[in-house]
Amino acid sequence: MCDACPGLNAPDGTIVMSMDVAGLYPSIPIREGVQAVVDMLQRYSQRIDMFGLSVSGVRNLLLFVLSHNYFRFGHQIYHQVDRVAKGNNLAPPFAILFMHTVEARLLQDSPLLPLLYKRYIDDILLLWTHDRESLMRFVQHFNSAHPSINFTYELSEVSGSINYMDITIMIQEDKLAYKLYQKACASGLLVDYTSAVPHHIKLAVASSQFLRAQRLSSNTRMRAESEARVHEQLRLNNYPERIIEEARTASIRPKRRRHANPC
């Protein structure tokens, strides 16, 4: 998302909103989800390597895997007869394709569209440049999509910013700005500097945290705030100031090319 919209212009009054589905996996009817996958396979059949499988074969495999989920509660064994089990390895890509089918229809039928619309599984970020009333109609439109799908949302109007995935997003001087975000409940635990781990691994851990902070910051000010958060996290994990500064410097040092140019 950050790479897709660096310095995106946002007109005055733009509302930043995040949406997500309440309990996505248990909300997806298996047969409807499988049909969404089948439709996608048929639409892009010329671009997908099916590894010798037919579309009907994939359909039958999906139905079998998604319909045979068992779990134990107490001393009883239960069979989940519908909806997607959270622990199923198919759940994330299956949900992505189902959500694509739902949102494609919704966006096509919406009279007004957001300036920016991005989704990761069921976490949606959008920038709305129309009035608030039309935004509420847009949310209502999304919530009418499916009887088992319910979208919750958060607006930037309340605090001036919203938290989406691992970034805090806001509008500053008519541009989209963002910085590193960590949940209040995050443990903040990293490889402790006093642990019996080789020094180069500790340095790599610290450098990677600074690099992440830099990549998830839209400008110099946001980067300074993100790096300050990382600095505090490393300090709480007993990293000396000298090592913290060495890691920060290493994260911004130009990397050498790993591969030689072909002859």
C-alpha positions in Angstrom: 0.0 0.0 0.0 2.8 2.4 0.9 4.5 1.8 -2.4 1.3 2.3 -4.3 0.4 5.8 -3.1 3.5 7.8 -2.0 2.6 11.5 -1.6 -0.9 11.0 -2.9 -2.8 14.3 -3.1 -5.9 14.4 -0.9 -8.2 17.4 -1.3 -9.3 19.3 1.7 -12.0 17.5 3.6 -10.8 14.0 2.6 -11.9 11.3 5.0 -9.6 8.3 5.7 -11.6 5.2 6.5 -10.7 1.6 7.3 -13.2 -1.2 7.0 -13.1 -4.9 7.9 -15.4 -7.9 8.0 -16.5 -9.0 11.5 -15.5 -12.7 11.7 -14.6 -13.1 8.0 -13.8 -16.9 7.8 -16.8 -18.1 9.8 -18.9 -15.8 7.6 -18.0 -17.3 4.2 -20.5 -19.9 2.9 -18.4 -22.7 1.5 -20.3 -23.3 -1.7 -20.5 -19.6 -2.6 -16.8 -19.2 -2.0 -16.0 -22.2 -4.1 -18.1 -20.8 -6.9 -16.2 -17.5 -6.7 -12.9 -19.5 -7.1 -14.4 -21.5 -10.1 -15.5 -18.2 -11.8 -12.0 -16.8 -11.4 -10.4 -19.9 -12.8 -12.6 -19.9 -15.8 -12.1 -16.2 -16.4 -8.3 -16.5 -16.3 -7.9 -20.0 -17.5 -5.3 -19.0 -20.2 -3.1 -17.4 -17.6 -3.2 -20.0 -14.8 -1.1 -23.2 -14.6 -3.6 -25.8 -13.4 -0.9 -28.5 -13.1 -3.1 -30.9 -15.1 -6.2 -30.4 -13.0 -9.5 -29.4 -14.5 -11.7 -26.7 -13.1 -14.2 -29.2 -11.9 -11.4 -31.2 -10.3 -10.3 -28.1 -8.4 -13.9 -27.5 -7.4 -14.3 -31.0 -6.0 -11.0 -30.8 -4.1 -12.0 -27.4 -2.5 -15.4 -28.8 -1.4 -13.7 -31.8 0.1 -11.0 -29.9 2.0 -13.3 -27.1 3.2 -16.1 -29.5 4.2 -14.0 -31.9 6.3 -12.9 -29.9 9.3 -13.0 -31.4 12.7 -12.2 -30.1 16.2 -12.4 -31.2 19.8 -14.1 -29.3 22.6 -13.7 -31.0 25.9 -14.1 -34.7 25.3 -16.3 -34.3 22.2 -15.3 -34.3 18.5 -17.2 -32.0 16.3 -17.6 -31.7 12.5 -17.8 -28.1 11.1 -20.6 -28.5 8.5 -20.5 -25.0 6.9 -18.4 -21.9 6.8 -14.6 -21.8 6.6 -12.5 -23.0 9.5 -9.9 -20.5 10.7 -7.1 -23.0 11.0 -7.5 -24.3 7.4 -4.5 -23.5 5.2 -6.9 -22.7 2.4 -8.7 -20.0 4.4 -6.6 -16.9 3.5 -6.5 -17.3 -0.3 -10.1 -18.6 -0.4 -11.2 -15.5 1.5 -9.2 -13.2 -0.8 -11.0 -14.6 -3.9 -14.4 -14.5 -2.2 -13.9 -10.9 -1.1 -12.8 -10.0 -4.6 -16.1 -11.3 -6.0 -18.1 -9.4 -3.4 -16.2 -6.1 -3.7 -16.1 -6.1 -7.5 -19.9 -6.2 -7.7 -20.2 -3.5 -5.0 -17.8 -1.1 -6.5 -19.4 -1.6 -10.0 -22.9 -0.7 -8.6 -21.8 2.2 -6.4 -22.7 5.6 -7.7 -19.7 7.3 -6.0 -16.3 5.8 -5.6 -13.4 6.5 -3.3 -10.2 8.3 -4.4 -8.2 5.3 -3.1 -9.3 1.8 -2.4 -7.0 -0.9 -1.1 -7.7 -4.3 0.5 -5.6 -6.9 2.2 -7.9 -10.0 2.7 -10.7 -8.2 4.5 -8.9 -5.1 5.8 -9.9 -2.2 3.5 -8.4 1.3 3.4 -10.1 4.0 1.4 -9.9 7.8 0.9 -13.3 9.4 0.5 -13.5 12.9 -1.1 -17.3 13.2 -1.1 -19.5 14.3 1.8 -20.0 12.3 4.9 -23.6 11.4 4.2 -22.6 9.7 0.9 -19.8 7.8 2.7 -22.4 6.4 5.1 -24.5 5.3 2.2 -21.4 3.7 0.7 -20.9 1.7 3.9 -24.6 0.8 4.0 -24.2 -0.4 0.3 -21.3 -2.6 1.3 -23.3 -4.1 4.3 -26.1 -5.0 1.9 -23.8 -7.2 -0.2 -24.3 -10.5 1.6 -26.5 -11.6 4.5 -23.5 -13.1 6.4 -21.0 -10.3 5.7 -20.9 -7.3 8.1 -18.4 -4.5 7.6 -17.2 -2.5 10.6 -15.4 0.8 10.0 -13.3 3.5 11.6 -13.1 7.1 10.4 -10.3 9.7 10.7 -12.8 12.3 11.7 -12.6 11.2 15.4 -8.8 11.4 16.0 -7.5 12.8 12.8 -5.9 9.5 11.9 -6.6 5.8 11.7 -4.5 2.7 12.2 -4.5 0.3 9.3 -2.4 -2.9 9.6 1.0 -1.7 10.9 0.8 1.9 9.9 -1.0 5.1 11.2 -2.5 7.1 8.3 -3.5 10.7 8.3 -3.9 13.7 5.9 -1.2 16.4 6.2 -1.1 19.4 4.0 -3.4 17.8 1.5 -1.2 14.7 1.2 -1.5 11.2 2.5 1.0 10.6 5.3 1.8 7.5 7.3 4.1 6.2 10.0 4.8 3.0 11.9 2.1 1.7 14.2 2.2 -0.9 16.9 -0.8 -2.0 18.9 -1.0 -1.1 22.5 -1.1 -4.8 23.4 2.1 -5.6 21.4 4.7 -7.2 23.7 7.6 -5.4 22.0 9.7 -8.5 22.6 12.7 -8.9 20.3 15.9 -10.9 20.6 17.2 -9.6 23.9 20.7 -8.2 23.7 21.7 -10.2 26.8 20.7 -13.5 25.2 23.2 -16.0 24.0 22.8 -15.1 20.3 25.6 -14.2 17.9 26.2 -10.4 17.7 25.6 -10.2 14.0 22.1 -11.6 14.4 21.3 -9.1 17.1 22.5 -6.3 14.9 20.5 -7.7 12.0 17.3 -7.8 14.2 17.9 -4.1 15.2 18.7 -3.0 11.7 15.6 -4.7 10.2 13.4 -2.9 12.7 14.8 0.5 11.6 14.5 -0.5 7.9 10.8 -1.4 8.5 10.2 1.9 10.2 11.8 3.8 7.3 9.8 1.9 4.7 6.6 2.6 6.5 7.1 6.3 6.8 5.9 8.8 4.2 8.2 11.7 5.0 11.1 12.9 7.2 8.9 13.8 10.1 7.1 10.5 10.0 10.4 8.6 9.7 11.8 10.4 12.8 8.7 9.4 14.8 8.8 5.8 13.6 12.6 5.5 14.3 12.0 6.9 17.8 9.5 4.1 18.5 12.0 1.5 17.3 14.7 3.1 19.4 12.6 2.8 22.5 11.7 -0.8 21.7 15.3 -1.7 21.3 16.2 0.0 24.5 13.6 -2.0 26.4 15.2 -5.1 25.0 18.6 -4.1 26.6 20.3 -2.9 23.4 23.1 -0.4 24.2 22.9 3.0 22.6 26.1 2.3 20.6 24.5 -0.8 19.0 21.2 1.0 18.4 23.0 3.8 16.5 25.1 1.2 14.6 21.9 -0.6 13.6 20.2 2.6 12.5 23.3 3.6 10.4 23.4 0.2 8.8 19.7 0.4 7.8 20.3 3.5 5.7 23.7 2.6 4.3 23.5 1.9 0.5 23.6 -1.8 -0.1 26.2 -3.3 -2.4 24.9 -5.3 -5.4 24.7 -8.9 -4.5 24.9 -10.2 -8.1 27.4 -9.3 -10.8 26.2 -8.0 -14.1 25.8 -10.9 -16.6 28.6 -11.2 -19.2 
